[in-house]
């Protein structure tokens, strides 16, 4: 190793952002409620739950932001090693991902009955390898939410390269980059609305054509959002953590998101995935990454604790819910009277236990054998 590298000071570890961890708890719960609730139960928050699928887009954008927040300085100093990074990320992602597939084994029976033999074989091989998202027809095979992890795995693969791309140093140039990535993120949705490739003039959340599935579930349409998050981390680094500016940005982002979601039924559905909401997600993230009233709320310790288990909750919730209800457990124990709230509690408990008993021990073990 060259002497210059040996003498270079280590990059200081970044401070935690508890409010964003707390926000992840709400985003994960919102996806659960979107899949398994009546939005009307939530009163003024009904528009948020009714459009809960947008929380996935938020997760993908924030993934780029968090990775850049933690690794950009290391990349600039030459300390970021791609193999080490890949092991670190996959040590967190894959053990729980694989456990969720085991929990979801019963789904394979249903997949067998609705797929051709070739499709079933392809899905059975591609899903454990985090490749199913590259096939629109197989993206939701075995475990419906798992397509997101295919997209995340692709982002992890390219991150050590893209984070080294030279970006503007000034706020104005970074803002231009964000604007261009926002426009890029809307290209494919606009083309879908213009060309009607699935033959649907007014697509909505129930549209399930090949090209709609490609737009929603394959990695490339989400790439601008991920890159947007990386550039957003550069913007974040130029703003003071304290002060009213971040509070105003956060309030503006939250208010804008609520407004868009309130009128969600009147918005062009393909635009609601990533593109249209990117700037508003960005404002919310910048606000919560500061020290202010809204960051203190989302940084409340129980929210942060659940946010740490948000990945487990997200990847397990769909098939675990189906398993709970198909098993007759609630009826046999008399807890059916408390449903769906008891089911939400069981999902949260299962997610926390999975984090404590599987995710963290597996992560420590994988990292230890890689050292």
N, C-alpha and C positions, 0 to 999 in steps of 0.2 A: 504494500500500500504506500503511495507517495507520502513523503513527510508532511506536505501541505495539508493533506487530508487528516493525518494523524494529529496535527496540531490545531485543527479547526474545532472551535467550541461546539459542544452538542446543542442542538436546537431545543429551546425550552419547551416543556410540555404545555399544551394549551389548557386554559381553565375550562371547567365543565360549564355546560349551558343547561341547567336543570329545567328551565321553563320549556325548552324545546323537547326535553324528555317527557315532561308532563303533558305537553301538547300531543305527543305521540300516543299517549294513553287515550285521549279523547278521539283522536283520528281512528285508532284501532277499534274502539267501542262503537264509533259511528259506522264503521263497516259492518260490525256485528248487527247493529240495529237495522241497518239498511237491508241486510239479508233476512233478518228474523224479527221483525216487529211491524207494527202499524205506526207510520210516522205521526199520525194524529195523536198518539199517546203523549207526544213530547211538546205539545202546545206551541209556543213561539219558536221552538227549535225544530219544528216539523220540516221546514224547508231544507235544513242541514241534513237531517236523517233521510229525507226523501231523495236527496242527491248524494247519498253517502259514498257512491262509487268514486266521487271526486277526491276522497281521502287517499285513494291509491295514487293518484297523480301527485298529491302533496308529498307522500312518502318518497316517490321517485325523485322529485326535485330536491327534497331535503337530503336525500342520500348523497347527491352531488355536493351540496353545501357542506354537510358534516365531514365527508371525506376530504374535501379541499381545506376545510377549517383545521383539520387535524394533521394533514400531510403536506400541504403546499410548501411550508417552510422547509420541511425535510427534503422535498424534491428540489428546491432551489439550492440547498446546501450540498446536494449529492448524497444525502443519507438515506433516501428512499430506495430500497432494493425490491424490485418487482416480486421475486419469489417469496421473500419474507412477507410482503404485503398480501400476496394471494393466500398464503397459509393463514395469516392472521384473520383475514376476512372469511375465508371458507371454514375456519375452525369455529366461527360463530354461526355461520349460515347452515352448514350441511348437517351437523348432528341432529338438530331439531327438525330440519327438512326431512331427513330420512325417517326419524321417529314418527313424523306426521304421516308419512306414506305407510308405515306399519299400522298405525291407528286406522288408516283408511283402506286397509286391505279388502274390506267388505265391498268397497266401491267397484272393485275389479269385476265382481259378478255382474253388476249393472252394466259396466263398460263392455263386457263380453257380449251381452245381449243386444247392444245398440250399435256396435262397431262391426265392420268387416274383420275377418281374421288378420288381414294385412295391417289395418289400422290398429287393431288391438296389439299386435306384436310390436309395431313401431312405437306406440304409446308406452308400452311396458318397458321398452329399452330406453327410450328417450327421456322419460320423466325422471328416473333416478339419476340420469346424467345431466340434468338441468338443461335439456335441449328442447323440451316439448313446446316452448313458446315460439320457436321458429316455424312451427307448423300451425297455421290458424285453426285447422280442424281438430288438432290434438292439444291445443294450448291448455285446455281445462281438464285434460284426461287425469283420472285417478283422484286428484285433489284440486278442486276448482281454483282456489287462490294461488296455487303454486306457480302459475305462469309468471307471477311477479318475481319470483326468485330466479327464474331463468333470465329475466331482464336484468336483475341485480347482478347475477353472475357475469353477464356480458359486460356490464358497467365496471365491475371489479377487474375484469380482464384488460380493459382498455385504459383504466384510470392511470396507471403508472406512466403511460405514454402521453395521454391528453393533458395531464396536470402540468407537464413540462412545457406545453405550448406557451410561447411568449404572449403575454396579455398586457394591455395598457396599464401604465402605472398611475394614471390620473383618473379621478372620478368621472370626468366627462367621457373619456374613452371607454371606460368600463360600462357606463350607462348606454353608450352606443352599441357595445357588444351585446348587452342584455336585450336591447330593442331588436337587434338583428336576429338573435336566437329566438325571441318571442315570435317574430314574423316567420322564421323557419319552422317553428313548431306548429304554425297554423297552415302551412302549405298543404300537407296531406289531408287534413280535415276539409279544407276548402275544395281541394280536388275531388274529394268524395262527394261533397254537396253539389258540385258542378257536374260531375260525370255520371252520378248515380250508378256505380258499377254493379250494385246488387239489385238494380231495378226498383228501388224504393224511393219515391219522391220525397217523402217526409220521414226520414229515419228517426227512430227513438230508441229507448233503452231495450226494447223488445226485438229490435232488428237483429237478426242473427245470420246474415249472409256472410259469405267467405271474406269479402273485402272489409266488412265492418269488423269481423273478428281479427283480421290482419291489423286493422287500425287500432283496435283496443288491446290486443294481447301479444303482439310481436314486439321485439325490442326496438327496431329502428324508429318507429313513430315517437317513442319516448326519449330518444337520444337528445334532442334539443333541450328538453326539460332538465335532464341530468347535467348537460353542459352549462345550462343557465344557472344551476345550483353552484357549479364550480366558480363561475364568474361572480356570482352573488357573494361568495365567501371573500373575494377580493374587495368588493364594495364594503362588506361588513368590517373588514380590517381597517378601513379608513374612517370609520365613524366611532365617536366616543361611546363607551358603554353607558355612561350616565347622561342625563339631560333630557329635555322635553322632546327633542327631535325624534328619538327612537319611539317614545310613547305615541307621538302623533302618527308616525309611520305605521306602528302596530295597530292603532285604532282605525286608521284609514284602511289598512288591509283587511281587518276583520269586518268592518262595516261594508266594504266593497264586496267581500265574499258573501256576506249575508244577503246583500241586495241581489247579486247575480243568482244565488241559489233560490231566493224567494221567487224570482221570476224564471226559475229553471225550466218549467214546462214550456215557456215561450222562447227559450234559447235554442239555437241549432245544436242538436245533441252531439254530433261529432266534434264540435268546437269545445265542448265541456271537458274533454279529456286533454289535460296538459295545456294546450295552447292558450285559450282564452283566459285562463285563471293564473297563468304564470306570474304576471306582475303583482297580483294580489297576494298570492302565496309568498312572494318575495317580501312584500311590505310587512306581512304578519311575522315572518321569520326575523327580519331585521328588528322589529319591535320587541319580540320575545327574547332576542339575543342580548338585549340591553338590561339595565337595572332600573325598573320602573314599576308602576302599579300592576300592569297586566302580566309582567314577567314574574312578579311575586305571587300572583294568583296561580298561574300555571306551574310555578316552582314549588307549590305546596307539597310537602313530603309524601303523602299518600299518592298524589298524582304522579310524582316522579317514580315512586316504587312500582306503580302499575305500568308506567311508561317503559321501564326497563324490561318488562315482560311483554311489551306490545308485539314484538315479532312472534313470540310463542302464541299469543292470543290470535294474531292474524292468521298464521299458517295452520293452526289447529281448529279454528272455530267452526268452519263449515261442516266438515265431516264429523267432528266431535258432537256438534249439535244433532246431526242426523243419527249418530250412534246412540246418544242419550234417549232420543225420542223413539227410535225403532226398537230399543231394548225393552221397553215397558217399565223401565226403572222407576219413573215418576209415578206411574199408576200403582205399582206394587208397594211403594213406600207411602202412598197417600200424599205425595208432594205435588201431584199434578194440580192441586188447587192453587199452588203458589206459582205456577208457570205463567208467563215466561221468565219471571224475575229469578226464580230458583235456577233456571237453566243458565241465565247470564252469570249468576254467582258460581255455578259449577264450571263454566267456561273460564272465568277469571281465576278460580282456584286451580284448575288444571293447567292454565298457562303459567302461573307462578310456580307451581310444583315442577313443571317441565323446565323452567328456567333454572331453578335451584338444583334439581336432581340430574338433569341431562345437559342442558346448554352450558352452564358454567364449568362443571367437572370435565366435560368433553373438550371444551375450549382449552382449559389448563393442560390437559393431557396431550392434546395435539401440539400445542405450542412447546411443551417441554421436550417432546421427542424431536422437534425441529431445531432445537437450540444446539 
